[in-house]
Amino acid sequence: MRDHLINSFLFWQVRGEGIQNYKFYEFLRNDISQEELEVLINMDKDIKKAEEKLEYLSSDPVTQELYFERERALHEKANLINTGIKQGIKQEKIEMARKLLQNNFSVQMIVELTELTEEEINEIKLELH
């Protein structure tokens, strides 16, 4: 659970060089050992608070369920957006094919320009006539 919670948050973006200087980054690493974690907790009161909060959240079943439901909802939303974008792009290609057909472009040229299949172009051609 600790890794899932940590991976859900983006605390800041840092450059590759000198990244080891950031104690909080070390705390967020997935491969941190228990010994390294203890050292960091003892070095920094904010890291100690963060670890305590993560432990609390990890042990609370209601919080865990809310977390997983939120993750599912975000995933579903991203899928819906992606589907909508793909549908919009497809619709634009169809509209472009219609205009090209009306301007007497060849089916082969329209296939090249729109990346629609020859069958799709022929269906649009039938709709126009």
C-alpha positions, 0 to 999 in steps of 0.5 A: 500500500505504501508504494501505491500511495507514494506513486500517486503523489507528485511532490516536485520535479528535480533534475537527475544530477544531485537528486541524492541531495533530496531527502524527501526523494530518498523517502519516496523511493520504492526500493528504500530499505527499512534501515534507510527509512529509519535513518531518514525518519530520525533526520527529518521531522517532516519525513517522520510525519509523512511516514506516520500519515502513510502508516495510518492511511495504509491501515485504515480500510475505509481510506484504502477503499476510497483511494482505490475507488478514486484511482479507478475513477481517474483511470476510467475518466482517462479512458473516456477522454482518450476514446473521445479524442480518437472518435473526434479524430476519426470524424475529422478524417471522415469529413476530410474524405467527404470534401476530397471526394466532392473535389474529385480526388481519387480514392487512393489519394484520399486513403493516403491523405486521411489514413482511412481504409479504401472500404471506408472511403467507398462507404462515404462515396456511396453516402454522397450519391 
